[in-house]
């Protein structure tokens, strides 16, 4: 059974090449999550600015929030798959 790492828990590898790959994967994951947060913020500001009534505002808010959660979950799954793939790699023999 493979463990699914979370955004805050990245496995450490004694192999420097693997560790470098893991660090790169983590950096990309953090950038993707920040981008999602920024896109959501821009959308929410736009909705708030262009919606006159509070009830309509709350209705319009539901879809971006659902979509945001779905995108974050997909991003986390992709991150876990990449990390597990690196951890399963066999070390390359040194000549």
GROMACS elastic network, one bead per residue, 0.5 to 0.9 nm:
[ bonds ]
;  ai    aj funct       b0    kb
    2    84     6  0.73432   500
    3    80     6  0.85598   500
    3    84     6  0.79786   500
    4    77     6  0.82679   500
    4    80     6  0.55471   500
    4    81     6  0.80216   500
    4    83     6  0.85065   500
    4    84     6  0.76426   500
    5     8     6  0.78191   500
    5     9     6  0.56411   500
    5    10     6  0.60781   500
    5    11     6  0.74137   500
    5    76     6  0.86928   500
    5    79     6  0.81218   500
    5    80     6  0.56868   500
    5    83     6  0.76402   500
    5    84     6  0.83837   500
    6     9     6  0.52128   500
    6    10     6  0.71483   500
    6    76     6  0.71997   500
    6    79     6  0.83911   500
    6    80     6  0.73257   500
    7    10     6  0.71520   500
    7    26     6  0.77915   500
    7    29     6  0.78865   500
    7    30     6  0.79781   500
    7    76     6  0.72050   500
    7    79     6  0.81581   500
    7    80     6  0.87804   500
   10    22     6  0.76608   500
   10    23     6  0.85230   500
   10    26     6  0.76572   500
   10    83     6  0.80812   500
   11    19     6  0.86725   500
   11    22     6  0.80201   500
   11    83     6  0.81629   500
   11    87     6  0.83309   500
   12    15     6  0.88413   500
   12    18     6  0.87244   500
   12    19     6  0.65032   500
   12    22     6  0.80749   500
   13    16     6  0.71051   500
   13    17     6  0.87311   500
   13    18     6  0.62736   500
   13    19     6  0.53312   500
   13    22     6  0.84159   500
   13    87     6  0.77407   500
   14    17     6  0.88859   500
   14    18     6  0.78792   500
   14    19     6  0.72350   500
   15    18     6  0.53566   500
   15    19     6  0.61900   500
   15    20     6  0.87128   500
   15    91     6  0.75350   500
   16    20     6  0.60921   500
   16    21     6  0.86345   500
   17    20     6  0.51511   500
   17    21     6  0.63466   500
   17    22     6  0.86909   500
   17    91     6  0.87371   500
   18    21     6  0.50812   500
   18    22     6  0.61491   500
   18    23     6  0.86044   500
   18    86     6  0.65070   500
   18    87     6  0.73076   500
   18    89     6  0.83647   500
   18    91     6  0.83091   500
   19    23     6  0.60957   500
   19    24     6  0.86070   500
   19    86     6  0.89229   500
   20    23     6  0.50811   500
   20    24     6  0.62729   500
   20    25     6  0.86811   500
   21    24     6  0.51170   500
   21    25     6  0.62061   500
   21    26     6  0.86248   500
   21    83     6  0.86696   500
   21    86     6  0.73257   500
   22    25     6  0.50607   500
   22    26     6  0.61407   500
   22    27     6  0.86173   500
   22    82     6  0.85051   500
   22    83     6  0.64275   500
   22    86     6  0.71776   500
   22    87     6  0.85760   500
   23    26     6  0.50840   500
   23    27     6  0.61800   500
   23    28     6  0.86855   500
   24    27     6  0.50710   500
   24    28     6  0.62122   500
   24    29     6  0.85517   500
   25    28     6  0.51964   500
   25    29     6  0.61244   500
   25    30     6  0.86950   500
   25    79     6  0.72105   500
   25    82     6  0.72780   500
   25    83     6  0.72592   500
   26    29     6  0.50081   500
   26    30     6  0.61999   500
   26    31     6  0.86358   500
   26    79     6  0.77522   500
   26    83     6  0.86223   500
   27    30     6  0.52119   500
   27    31     6  0.62667   500
   27    32     6  0.86828   500
   28    31     6  0.50817   500
   28    32     6  0.61308   500
   28    33     6  0.86386   500
   28    79     6  0.89248   500
   29    32     6  0.51041   500
   29    33     6  0.61961   500
   29    34     6  0.86291   500
   29    75     6  0.74794   500
   29    76     6  0.79129   500
   29    78     6  0.89228   500
   29    79     6  0.64887   500
   30    33     6  0.51670   500
   30    34     6  0.61861   500
   30    35     6  0.86010   500
   31    34     6  0.51395   500
   31    35     6  0.61496   500
   31    36     6  0.86800   500
   32    35     6  0.50563   500
   32    36     6  0.62505   500
   32    37     6  0.86900   500
   32    75     6  0.76969   500
   33    36     6  0.50764   500
   33    37     6  0.62420   500
   33    38     6  0.86761   500
   33    72     6  0.70108   500
   33    75     6  0.76392   500
   33    76     6  0.89340   500
   34    37     6  0.50225   500
   34    38     6  0.61570   500
   34    39     6  0.86071   500
   35    38     6  0.50918   500
   35    39     6  0.61099   500
   35    40     6  0.85419   500
   36    39     6  0.51785   500
   36    40     6  0.61409   500
   36    41     6  0.85715   500
   36    68     6  0.72859   500
   36    71     6  0.78189   500
   36    72     6  0.75571   500
   37    40     6  0.52011   500
   37    41     6  0.61483   500
   37    42     6  0.87418   500
   37    68     6  0.81971   500
   38    41     6  0.50509   500
   38    42     6  0.62379   500
   38    43     6  0.86328   500
   39    42     6  0.52578   500
   39    43     6  0.62662   500
   39    44     6  0.86793   500
   40    43     6  0.51029   500
   40    44     6  0.60906   500
   40    45     6  0.85900   500
   40    64     6  0.70788   500
   40    65     6  0.79354   500
   40    68     6  0.69235   500
   41    44     6  0.51241   500
   41    45     6  0.61388   500
   41    46     6  0.85560   500
   42    45     6  0.52296   500
   42    46     6  0.62072   500
   42    47     6  0.87097   500
   43    46     6  0.50708   500
   43    47     6  0.61868   500
   43    48     6  0.86243   500
   43    64     6  0.77147   500
   44    47     6  0.50472   500
   44    48     6  0.61010   500
   44    49     6  0.85224   500
   44    61     6  0.71177   500
   44    64     6  0.78320   500
   45    48     6  0.51319   500
   45    49     6  0.60712   500
   45    50     6  0.86338   500
   46    49     6  0.51673   500
   46    50     6  0.61731   500
   46    51     6  0.85073   500
   47    50     6  0.53579   500
   47    51     6  0.58972   500
   47    57     6  0.69387   500
   47    60     6  0.71547   500
   47    61     6  0.74030   500
   48    51     6  0.55286   500
   48    52     6  0.81134   500
   48    57     6  0.66396   500
   48    61     6  0.87253   500
   49    52     6  0.80129   500
   50    57     6  0.88484   500
   51    54     6  0.75873   500
   51    56     6  0.68388   500
   51    57     6  0.56916   500
   51    60     6  0.85971   500
   52    56     6  0.76052   500
   52    57     6  0.74617   500
   53    56     6  0.54789   500
   53    57     6  0.62268   500
   53    58     6  0.88821   500
   54    58     6  0.62348   500
   54    59     6  0.86979   500
   55    58     6  0.52144   500
   55    59     6  0.63589   500
   55    60     6  0.87015   500
   56    59     6  0.50866   500
   56    60     6  0.61159   500
   56    61     6  0.84689   500
   57    60     6  0.51609   500
   57    61     6  0.60489   500
   57    62     6  0.88951   500
   58    62     6  0.65162   500
   59    62     6  0.55372   500
   59    63     6  0.77158   500
   60    63     6  0.63127   500
   60    64     6  0.76222   500
   61    64     6  0.58451   500
   61    65     6  0.64082   500
   61    66     6  0.88628   500
   62    65     6  0.53205   500
   62    66     6  0.62174   500
   62    67     6  0.86293   500
   63    66     6  0.51827   500
   63    67     6  0.60485   500
   63    68     6  0.84213   500
   64    67     6  0.50053   500
   64    68     6  0.58464   500
   64    69     6  0.85566   500
   65    69     6  0.62537   500
   65    70     6  0.86422   500
   66    69     6  0.52521   500
   66    70     6  0.62689   500
   66    71     6  0.86865   500
   67    70     6  0.50675   500
   67    71     6  0.61211   500
   67    72     6  0.86043   500
   68    71     6  0.51280   500
   68    72     6  0.61469   500
   68    73     6  0.86264   500
   69    72     6  0.51440   500
   69    73     6  0.61816   500
   69    74     6  0.86126   500
   70    73     6  0.52059   500
   70    74     6  0.62013   500
   70    75     6  0.85976   500
   71    74     6  0.50869   500
   71    75     6  0.60714   500
   71    76     6  0.85925   500
   72    75     6  0.50195   500
   72    76     6  0.61470   500
   72    77     6  0.86532   500
   73    76     6  0.50758   500
   73    77     6  0.62074   500
   73    78     6  0.86399   500
   74    77     6  0.51190   500
   74    78     6  0.62002   500
   74    79     6  0.85824   500
   75    78     6  0.51413   500
   75    79     6  0.61632   500
   75    80     6  0.87057   500
   76    80     6  0.62252   500
   76    81     6  0.86920   500
   77    80     6  0.50860   500
   77    81     6  0.62347   500
   77    82     6  0.87112   500
   78    81     6  0.51204   500
   78    82     6  0.62703   500
   78    83     6  0.86861   500
   79    82     6  0.52448   500
   79    83     6  0.62357   500
   79    84     6  0.86357   500
   80    83     6  0.51636   500
   80    84     6  0.60613   500
   80    85     6  0.85011   500
   81    84     6  0.52045   500
   81    85     6  0.61046   500
   81    86     6  0.87339   500
   82    85     6  0.51085   500
   82    86     6  0.63522   500
   82    87     6  0.87132   500
   83    86     6  0.52199   500
   83    87     6  0.62043   500
   83    88     6  0.86957   500
   84    87     6  0.50291   500
   84    88     6  0.61316   500
   84    89     6  0.87486   500
   85    88     6  0.52722   500
   85    89     6  0.64709   500
   86    89     6  0.53473   500
   86    90     6  0.87954   500
   87    90     6  0.82265   500
   89    92     6  0.87091   500
   90    93     6  0.89708   500
   91    94     6  0.88135   500
